[in-house]
Amino acid sequence: MSSQVRLRLLPSARCLFDEPVQVTVTGLRSRQLVSIRARSIDQKNITFCSSATYKADERGEIDLGRDPSLSGSYVGVEPMGLLWSMTADAVHKKFLKTHSSIPHVVKFSVHEEGKGSRVLAETTNERLLIGDGVTRVPVRYKHIRGALFVPPGPGPFPAVLDMYTFGGGLSEKRPSLLASRGFVVLTVALYGHDDLSKDINKIHLDYFEEAVEFLRQQDKVGSKGVGVMSLSKSADLALSIASYLSGVEATVWINGCSANTAFPLYYKNTQLHPPLLFDPKKLKPVESGAFNGKHCVDDTQAEKNKATLIPIEQAKGRFLFVASEDDQNWDSKAYMNQMVDRLREHRKENFECLCYPGAGHFLEPPYGPYCKSSVHGLVRKPILWGGEARSHAAAEVHLWTKVQDFFRSTLMHKAKLNEAKL
């Protein structure tokens, strides 16, 4: 390594997963060409890498917030491009980092262009999934199994139930980051965790009723009702929770369906909805070896499937509907439009909508590697998720702020109104 070249991360090399960093290089020759690389290993021991070529200015300096990448994993000015453009060293792999206690560690390095690619400088970025002072409490309450994340300080804080329930086990990244931003968050597993069964063939809404009950009992919770955060299949579960259960004031639905999908839904041992099914024969192979499943799901508007539709007009809380316009898992935007039409037919205006052109199915907290395709938890085959990496990354940054604003304004506004009435 060169003793003169310095690679720096500002304001700090240690930050939360959802925080941007400024990447700068100094001590290069004037107008020198170098490649800047990023490398990380996820919890499945899959390596993710990115690389971009930059030209130093006349002072021998590079600032990723100012200077464009000339070639590599992305081109143009992209301050966090090295993070979101990282790709796996194996096909159809999604970056997995689900344990809140294990940070996302990224090694940045600067290399000479040309023969040898000598390392000039390197540094490490430790991207934490849980903020200082946030506590994680394992939860075993009645039938529910999960984890509660509580921010430091006396509160009161708005309460959110995180619905990242499919794929088995417990996913803690999103709830721990939300808690780090000032929310009391309960995340629950549906199967494959603790003493829960390893698989499921039906879902009971009673389970989530217990989760809402538990969350509302927490000392630091200031909102009278709770928010529900969801994505994909769990989004239709969130619709059912909002429509059938009390105490739900705000629901974030991301790239889900307007009907109950995959499994029959029960409440008090009575079936509420049969599942909307899909035809695996309609999966279309693409060049990468993945499959496009966008048009495999049965038509929600067909007469035979009306019993699968969730009566969201019954919900007393507010909705934030979020659809990626290039979602290739299914047609999220069409489902969102169906729900908007349904609510308006019932003269309801308790919703907001967000659409993201160029974004794919998995909208998550920002600055993680973009996932083009991976094995689907239900289909058991690699599925194309859609989107273009740059547009998808920009959508995640924008959405993450909107979600927090929506929960704060809806949940705490309700709490203040109720206090005023008292």
RASULPE-V601184 format. One record per pair of residues at least 24 apart in sequence whose C-alpha atoms are under 8 Angstrom apart, sorted by sequence separation. I is the first residue (numbers start at 1). J is the second residue. D is the distance in whole Angstrom. If there is no record, write none. Layout:
{{I/J/D} {I/J/D}}
//
This chain:
{{4/28/8} {31/55/6} {32/56/5} {103/127/5} {104/128/6} {146/170/7} {158/182/8} {159/183/6} {160/184/6} {161/185/6} {162/186/6} {163/187/7} {164/188/8} {165/189/5} {166/190/7} {168/192/5} {169/193/5} {225/249/5} {226/250/7} {227/251/6} {228/252/6} {229/253/7} {230/254/6} {231/255/6} {232/256/4} {233/257/7} {236/260/6} {276/300/7} {361/385/5} {31/56/5} {32/57/8} {103/128/5} {104/129/7} {157/182/6} {158/183/5} {159/184/5} {160/185/5} {161/186/5} {162/187/5} {163/188/7} {164/189/8} {165/190/6} {168/193/7} {186/211/8} {227/252/8} {231/256/6} {232/257/7} {236/261/7} {360/385/6} {361/386/6} {30/56/6} {31/57/5} {102/128/7} {103/129/6} {149/175/7} {157/183/5} {158/184/6} {159/185/6} {160/186/6} {161/187/6} {162/188/7} {165/191/8} {360/386/4} {361/387/7} {367/393/7} {29/56/7} {30/57/6} {31/58/6} {101/128/8} {102/129/7} {149/176/6} {157/184/6} {161/188/8} {312/339/8} {359/386/7} {360/387/4} {366/393/7} {28/56/7} {30/58/5} {32/60/7} {100/128/8} {101/129/7} {151/179/6} {233/261/7} {359/387/4} {360/388/7} {29/58/8} {30/59/6} {31/60/6} {100/129/5} {101/130/7} {150/179/6} {151/180/6} {186/215/7} {276/305/7} {313/342/7} {358/387/5} {359/388/6} {363/392/8} {367/396/8} {29/59/7} {30/60/4} {52/82/7} {100/130/6} {149/179/6} {151/181/8} {168/198/8} {185/215/8} {313/343/6} {321/351/7} {323/353/8} {325/355/7} {358/388/6} {359/389/8} {366/396/5} {367/397/8} {28/59/8} {29/60/5} {30/61/8} {51/82/7} {151/182/6} {168/199/8} {312/343/7} {319/350/6} {320/351/6} {321/352/6} {322/353/6} {323/354/6} {324/355/6} {325/356/6} {326/357/7} {365/396/6} {366/397/5} {28/60/4} {50/82/6} {151/183/7} {209/241/8} {276/308/6} {318/350/5} {319/351/4} {320/352/5} {321/353/5} {322/354/5} {323/355/5} {324/356/5} {325/357/5} {326/358/6} {327/359/7} {328/360/7} {329/361/6} {359/391/6} {360/392/6} {363/395/8} {364/396/6} {365/397/7} {27/60/6} {28/61/6} {50/83/7} {150/183/7} {151/184/6} {208/241/7} {274/307/7} {275/308/6} {294/327/8} {297/330/7} {313/346/7} {317/350/7} {318/351/6} {319/352/6} {320/353/6} {321/354/6} {322/355/6} {323/356/6} {324/357/6} {325/358/6} {326/359/6} {327/360/4} {328/361/7} {358/391/5} {359/392/4} {363/396/6} {26/60/6} {27/61/7} {150/184/5} {273/307/6} {274/308/6} {294/328/5} {296/330/8} {320/354/8} {322/356/8} {324/358/7} {325/359/6} {326/360/5} {327/361/5} {357/391/7} {358/392/6} {359/393/8} {366/400/7} {26/61/5} {50/85/6} {149/184/6} {150/185/7} {205/240/8} {212/247/7} {273/308/5} {293/328/7} {294/329/5} {295/330/6} {313/348/7} {324/359/5} {325/360/7} {326/361/8} {365/400/6} {25/61/6} {26/62/7} {50/86/4} {148/184/7} {149/185/5} {184/220/7} {205/241/7} {209/245/7} {212/248/8} {273/309/8} {292/328/6} {293/329/5} {294/330/4} {295/331/8} {324/360/6} {359/395/7} {364/400/8} {24/61/7} {25/62/5} {49/86/5} {50/87/7} {148/185/6} {149/186/6} {184/221/7} {273/310/8} {292/329/7} {293/330/7} {294/331/6} {324/361/6} {24/62/5} {25/63/7} {48/86/5} {49/87/5} {148/186/4} {24/63/4} {48/87/5} {49/88/7} {147/186/6} {148/187/6} {356/395/6} {23/63/6} {24/64/6} {48/88/4} {49/89/8} {146/186/7} {147/187/6} {22/63/8} {23/64/6} {47/88/6} {48/89/6} {146/187/6} {147/188/7} {259/300/7} {22/64/7} {23/65/7} {46/88/7} {47/89/6} {134/176/8} {146/188/4} {258/300/8} {22/65/7} {46/89/7} {130/173/8} {145/188/6} {146/189/6} {38/82/6} {46/90/7} {129/173/6} {144/188/7} {145/189/6} {37/82/7} {38/83/7} {131/176/8} {134/179/7} {144/189/8} {145/190/8} {130/176/5} {131/177/7} {134/180/6} {39/86/8} {46/93/8} {48/95/8} {129/176/6} {130/177/6} {261/308/8} {38/86/7} {129/177/6} {131/179/8} {132/180/8} {145/193/7} {260/308/5} {46/95/8} {130/179/8} {131/180/5} {145/194/7} {259/308/5} {260/309/6} {130/180/6} {161/211/8} {259/309/4} {260/310/7} {145/196/8} {161/212/7} {258/309/6} {259/310/5} {44/96/7} {258/310/7} {42/95/6} {43/96/6} {42/96/6} {43/97/6} {161/215/8} {329/383/7} {42/97/6} {43/98/8} {160/215/8} {329/384/7} {23/79/7} {159/215/7} {328/384/6} {329/385/5} {22/79/7} {159/216/7} {328/385/5} {329/386/7} {21/79/8} {327/385/6} {328/386/5} {21/80/7} {327/386/5} {328/387/8} {20/80/7} {203/263/7} {205/265/7} {206/266/8} {326/386/5} {327/387/7} {202/263/5} {203/264/6} {204/265/6} {205/266/6} {206/267/6} {326/387/5} {42/104/8} {159/221/6} {201/263/6} {202/264/5} {203/265/5} {204/266/5} {205/267/5} {206/268/7} {144/207/6} {157/220/6} {158/221/6} {159/222/7} {201/264/8} {202/265/6} {203/266/6} {204/267/6} {324/387/8} {40/104/8} {41/105/8} {143/207/7} {144/208/8} {156/220/5} {157/221/5} {158/222/6} {159/223/6} {202/266/8} {204/268/8} {40/105/6} {155/220/5} {156/221/5} {157/222/5} {158/223/5} {161/226/7} {163/228/7} {164/229/8} {204/269/8} {40/106/5} {144/210/7} {154/220/7} {155/221/7} {156/222/4} {157/223/7} {159/225/8} {160/226/5} {161/227/6} {162/228/6} {163/229/6} {164/230/6} {251/317/7} {253/319/7} {39/106/6} {40/107/6} {143/210/8} {144/211/7} {155/222/7} {156/223/8} {159/226/5} {160/227/4} {161/228/5} {162/229/5} {163/230/5} {164/231/7} {166/233/7} {243/310/8} {249/316/7} {250/317/5} {251/318/6} {252/319/6} {253/320/6} {254/321/6} {255/322/6} {38/106/6} {39/107/5} {142/210/7} {158/226/7} {159/227/6} {160/228/6} {161/229/6} {162/230/6} {163/231/7} {166/234/7} {243/311/6} {248/316/8} {249/317/4} {250/318/5} {251/319/5} {252/320/5} {253/321/5} {254/322/5} {255/323/5} {38/107/6} {39/108/7} {141/210/8} {158/227/8} {160/229/7} {165/234/6} {243/312/5} {248/317/6} {249/318/6} {250/319/6} {251/320/6} {252/321/6} {253/322/6} {254/323/6} {255/324/7} {38/108/5} {164/234/6} {240/310/6} {242/312/7} {243/313/7} {244/314/7} {250/320/8} {252/322/8} {37/108/6} {38/109/7} {163/234/6} {239/310/7} {240/311/8} {243/314/5} {244/315/7} {36/108/7} {37/109/5} {98/170/7} {99/171/7} {100/172/5} {163/235/8} {240/312/7} {243/315/4} {255/327/8} {36/109/6} {37/110/6} {98/171/5} {99/172/6} {100/173/6} {141/214/7} {239/312/6} {242/315/5} {243/316/7} {36/110/5} {37/111/8} {98/172/5} {99/173/7} {236/310/8} {242/316/7} {35/110/6} {36/111/6} {98/173/5} {163/238/7} {242/317/7} {257/332/6} {34/110/7} {35/111/5} {97/173/7} {100/176/6} {256/332/6} {34/111/6} {35/112/7} {255/332/5} {258/335/5} {34/112/5} {35/113/6} {255/333/8} {257/335/6} {258/336/7} {33/112/7} {34/113/5} {256/335/8} {257/336/8} {33/113/6} {258/338/7} {258/339/6} {290/373/7} {290/374/8} {17/103/8} {320/406/8} {17/104/7} {291/381/8} {293/383/7} {290/381/7} {291/382/6} {292/383/6} {293/384/7} {290/382/5} {291/383/5} {292/384/5} {318/410/8} {289/382/8} {290/383/5} {291/384/6} {292/385/8} {290/384/6} {280/379/8} {7/109/8} {7/110/7} {255/361/6} {255/362/8} {254/363/7} {15/125/8} {17/127/5} {13/124/7} {14/125/6} {15/126/6} {16/127/5} {17/128/5} {13/125/5} {14/126/5} {15/127/5} {16/128/4} {17/129/6} {13/126/6} {14/127/6} {15/128/6} {16/129/6} {7/121/6} {14/128/7} {16/130/7} {5/120/6} {6/121/6} {7/122/6} {8/123/7} {16/131/7} {5/121/6} {6/122/8} {7/123/7} {9/125/8} {1/118/7} {2/119/8} {3/120/8} {1/119/5} {2/120/5} {1/120/4} {2/121/7} {1/121/6} {232/361/8} {232/362/8} {231/362/8} {231/363/8} {252/403/7} {250/406/8} {250/407/7} {18/177/8} {17/177/8} {250/410/6} {16/177/8} {249/410/7} {250/411/7} {249/411/7} {227/407/7} {227/411/7} {226/411/7} {225/411/7} {224/411/7} {223/411/5} {223/412/6} {174/364/8} {222/412/7} {224/414/7} {225/415/8} {174/365/7} {223/414/7} {224/415/5} {223/415/5} {222/415/7} {224/418/8} {92/290/7} {167/377/5} {166/377/7} {178/404/8} {158/407/7} {158/408/7} {159/411/8} {158/411/6} {158/412/6} {95/368/8} {95/369/6} {95/371/7} {94/371/6} {93/371/7} {94/373/7} {92/372/7} {93/373/7} {94/374/6} {92/373/5} {93/374/5} {87/369/7} {92/374/4} {93/375/7} {84/367/5} {86/369/5} {87/370/8} {91/374/8} {92/375/7} {83/367/6} {84/368/5} {85/369/6} {86/370/7} {87/371/8} {83/368/6} {84/369/4} {85/370/6} {83/369/6} {84/370/6} {80/367/7} {92/382/6} {85/389/7} {84/389/7} {85/390/8} {84/390/8} {81/390/8} {84/393/6} {48/369/8} {18/365/6} {20/367/8} {18/366/5} {19/367/8} {17/366/8} {18/367/6} {17/367/7} {17/368/8}}
//
